[in-house]
């Protein structure tokens, strides 16, 4: 009944969830929210890490291991959204799950969640998203040798895989093997340190290799770790752009590699850019400097809404009314009039106008 069209029309323009939220923030018809029920500090230091246990509304449809969720937080009267990988084992509808967050100095949401969040805090969520998932399970008894590679905070979706395997009895099959390689700056920066020690010591078919310091991925070392040609093994890698690029180079065109960045790779702006960028709603213009529309808008003193800054969450979508834009992820250009573009990954090509 709460999801009916009749009730939606009666509560227009705000919608059913607007009124349910006023009564109880954990009541929802279609929106997804969650209450923080526990905060566990994983590491301290300059960029501390914390794991938040979330109790979602009944509208949460669950998640597959390796997926991420958009988290919206009200800070200073403005909702800001950021994407975080889910670190717990796969969940069913309505079940609790965890996100593990590193506080980045420039990250409004991450800093607040790590340093300020307390049980009782209400967060706005999307449904789980992402294709960094696995097809293996305890119900599919193959002899595949799986490889998991992560760096820094990129360990979170990989741990979701590992936890799901162990919970569901994947280690009951003696022929199954998982090689897990993780790179961290130091033992003090190691996330899930105690749990990793327990996994490494157990008889579970999972071999854990931890590398600390300025170590770079080494293809020859990986070949020794897995005892064969890793390009023929299903592999998942998540971490900083530098690590992911080295792994991609080592795997070449192997179809067995799955990749996820936990932060966007760096993209050089077009130093030969020309024309102007018009902000229709603000009634102002700026000389096009070749960077993304979001960066140019912020440089002009505007504060457009954004979330992930990497083209995933669609929070920054705005209407381009004229001109051509280039997708800085793919290099593709589009000159369609009145089209919605993700301003965090769109750069003007020549003069352009957007509804900002």
Secondary structure, DSSP 8 states (H G I E B T S, - for coil): -TT-HHHHHHTTTT-HHHHHHHH-TT--SS-EEEEEEEEEEEE-STT-EEEEEEEE-TT---B-TT-EEEEEEEETTEEEEEEEEB-SS-B-TT--EEEEEE--TT-HHHHHHHHT--TT-EEEE---B-S------TTS----EEEEEEEGGGHHHHHHHHHHHHHTTGGGSTT-EEEEEEEES-GGG-TTHHHHHHHHHSSSSEEEEEEESS----HHHHHHHHTS-GGGS-EEEEE-HHHHHHHHHHHTT-TTEEEEESS-------TT--SEEEETTTTEEEE--SSBHHHHHHHTT-----SSSSSSS-TTEEEEEEEEEEETTT--EE--TTEEEETTSEEEEEEEEE--
